[in-house]
């Protein structure tokens, strides 16, 4: 999943700490992440840019640490042996935050095309880029997890065929449905999801959080993606525009099995202490999803249908 390039200009001027509210915080982080992850060229202003990065890193770190506190008690009680941890982790699929949210049955069976376009616009603007997150996370991991992340990345890259790359598949949907995602039109909960995943993958102290969060995406996404694909098919969206969702509804099931066996299990077996951080990452990612789904339902099911035009 490539990072979706947003059509509006973005910047992070006039920064101040602390941010007064969630919307301001996550718009600032989203703008900064868009800029810092985009290819750039040397600039005479590099010292100023480093100063801005320091301020944004402090903002990002304060957000992540506060979020970690929310899941600390639950994560502290996870098993520290490999078998026990995998059992706990796999139980997140039926019992984790946000699982089986009624939003997705509604998208599959009742939503209009306008509803689905609004939903997908939110998702596209909040998409952090699974392929890039995996690539950033794998740096200096032990051999077995590193190889699993490499295999996952290779699948995301279409196994070397441009037509099979997952990111462009999603971009075709975005363009074909004329979604026009932007930071300004996106709910803060969706921006928070992408900001959290980006913070994990770009900050080495959160490496285990990133592995746990990426793994729980593979574990829990297929059923939701299948519902989105069902809704698109029901509404007559052509196959090439729903290919991304059709593919992930099936492929991520195998990805999850491999991730749990070849990434999570070896990490916990080698260092039981990392189980807590893998668990925190997984729980934080699921909570981000749960908050998105609740916010989407509130917007989509409100009496004022113009809110989602």
N, C-alpha and C positions, 0 to 999 in steps of 0.2 A: 504494500500500500504506500504509494508515494505521497509526500506532503502536498496537499492541494494548494496551489498558488492562488492567493486571494486577489480579487480585482481592484480593491481599494488600496490607496496608499496607506502605509503603516509607519508609525514612529513611536518612540518612547521618550519624548521630550517632557520637560517639566515634572520629572519624577520626584516623589517625596515619600518618606516613610513616617508613620505607617500608612497603608492604604485605608481609606475610610469604609469601604464596603467590598463585598465579593465581586460585584460587577467591575468596579474599577481595578481591583487587584488582577482579575483574570484577563481583562482586556490588555492591561499593561504587560502581563507575562506572555500573552498570546502574540502581541506585536513584537516583543523582544525575541521570542522563540522563532517567529517567522524570519526576522532579520538575521539572527545569529546562525541559523541553519542554512541560510541561502549562500551559494558561492559568492565570494567577494574578491576584491583586489586590494593591494596595499594602498594605504591612505595616510596622508600627513597628519590626520586627526587620530592616529591610533592610540595616543595616550588618553585623549578624551574618551575614546571608545572603551578603553580598559577601565576607566573610572566609572563609566555608565554600567559596564558589565559587573563591576564589584557591587554597585548599589543594587542591581537586579538580582545578583546571586544572593545577597542578603535577604531580599524580599522573597525570593523563591525558597530559600532555606527555612525562613521563619514559617512560611506556609506549610511546607512539608513536615517540619517538626511538630507543628500544632496538629496536623492531620494524623501523624503517627500516634500522638497521645490518645486520639479517639479509639484506636484499635489496640492499644498497648496491652490492656488486660486480656483480651481475647487471644492475641498472638502469643503472649507469655506462656499460655497453657498448652501450646501445641506439642505433640510428641517430638522428641529429639532423636529417635531412632528412625532409620530410613523407611522401614515397613510401616511404622505407626504414622509417620509424617505423610506418606503417600495416601494412606487410608483417610487421614484427616483432610488432605487436599482434595481428593476425589469426591469427598462428601460435600464440598462446596457446590458441586453441580446441582444436586437436588435441594440443598439447604442454604446456600449462600445468599447474601443480600442481593435483592433485585431479580432473583430467579423466578421464571414463569410470571413475569409481570403481565397483567391483562392487556397492556398496550399492544402486545405483539399479535395476540389473537384478533384484536380489533383491526390492526393494520392488514392482516391476512384476509379478513372476512368482510369488513364493513367500510374501511377508510376509502375516501375518494382519491382520485389522482392528485388533486390539490393538497390533500392531507399528506399523502406519501411524499410529494415533492417537498413540502415544508419539513417533514421529518428527515428526509435525506439531505436537505440543505443544512440542517443543524448538524447531522452526522458528518457531512463533508467538511464543514468549517472546523469541526472539532477533531478531525482525523490527523493523528500525529505521524502516521507513516510506519506501519508495522515493519517493513523491510529495513528502514533506516534505524528504527529502535533496536531491532535484533543485531544489526551490524555494530552499533555503538556498544551494546551490552556485552558482546562476546569478547571484547578486548581483554587479553591476559587471563581468561578463564582456563581451568584445567582442560585436558584433552577431550574427555568424553562430553562434557557440556558444550565445549567449543565446537566439536564436530556436529552435535545435534543442532545447535544454532546455525551452523553453516549449511546443513541440509535444509533447514527451514528457510533460510535466506535464499538458497538456490531455487526452491519451489516458488518463493515470492517473485523471483527473477525469471520465472517461466522456463527454468532449466536452460537458460541461455538463448531462448527464442523470444524475440521482442513481442510477438503476438500473444505469448502466454504470460507476460508480466502482469502481476496483479494490480499494481498501481495504475497503469494506463487503462485497465479494464474499468476501474472505479472512475477514472477521469472521463472515460467515454460515457458512463452513466450520468456524471455531473453535467457534461456538455449536452448530451442527447436530450436530457430532461430540462435543460436550461435552468439549472439550479442557482447559479451565480452566488456561491457562498461568500460571506464576508464576516469579519470579526464583529462589525457593528450590529449585524442582524442576528447574531447568535446568542442564545441563552448562556449565562455565565456557567451553568452546570456543565454544558458541553465543552466550553473552553477549559474548565477546570480539569476535565478528564484528560484532554490532550496535554495540558500543562503539567499534570502529575506524571504522566507517562514520559514526557520529555525530560522532566527533572530527574527521574529515576535513571534514564538511559545515558544522560550526559554528565552525571555526577558519580564518581567512582565509589563514594561512600554509600550509594544507594544501588550498587550493582545487584545485590541479592534481591532487593525490592523489585528491580526491573525483571529479573528472571521469574520471580513469583507472579508478577503482574502480567507479563506476556504469556506465561503458562496458563493462567486462569482465563485469559481471553480465548486461547485455543480450546480449553475445557468447556467453556460455557456459551461461546458464540454460535455454534452450529444451529441450535434450535431456533434462536432468534433470527438468524440470517435466513433460515428456511421460511420463516413466516413472512419476512419482507419479500423474498422471492415469490412466495405464493400470492401476496397482494399485488405485486407488479404483473404477474401472469394473469391474474383475474381481471385486471384493468386493461389488458391488451398491450402492455409494453413489450416491444420487440425483444427477441431472445438476446441479441448482442448487448442490449442495455441492461439486461438483468443477469448476464453471464457471471459477473463477479459474485453475486449472491448465490446463484445456483452452484458455483464451484465451491465456495467456502462452506456451504451447508453440508458438503460431503467431505472435502479435503481436511478440514480442521479436526474431524474426529480422529483420523489417523495421526495428524500432527500432535494432538493432545496425548495420545498413547505413547508416542515416541518421546515427547518432551518430558513426561513424567518419569519414564524409564531411564532416559539417557542424559537428562539435564538435572532434574530435581533430585532423583535418588542418589546419583554419585556425589552431588554437592553435600547433601546431608550426611551421607556415609563418611565422607572425608572430614567434615567439620560440622558436628551436630549443632554447634552454636549458631550456624547460619539459618537454621530452621525458623527461628523467630522472625528473621528479616524477610525470608521468602514468604512467610505467612502474612506479615504486615503488608507487603507489596500486593499480594493477592486480595486481601481484604479491602485495602484502599482502592484498588481498581474496581472491585465489585460495588463498593459504596458509591464511587463516582458514577457507575452505571445506574445504580438504583436511583440516585438523585436526578440524573438525566431523565429517566423514564417517568418519574413523578412530575417533573417540570413539563415534559412533553405532553403528558396526559392533561395536565392543568390547562395548557395552551390549546391543545387540539379539541378537548371536550368542553371548552368554555362556551357560554351562550353567544359570545361575540365571535363568529366565525371569521370575521375580517382580520383577527389577530394573526391568523396563519395564512394569509393570502400570499 
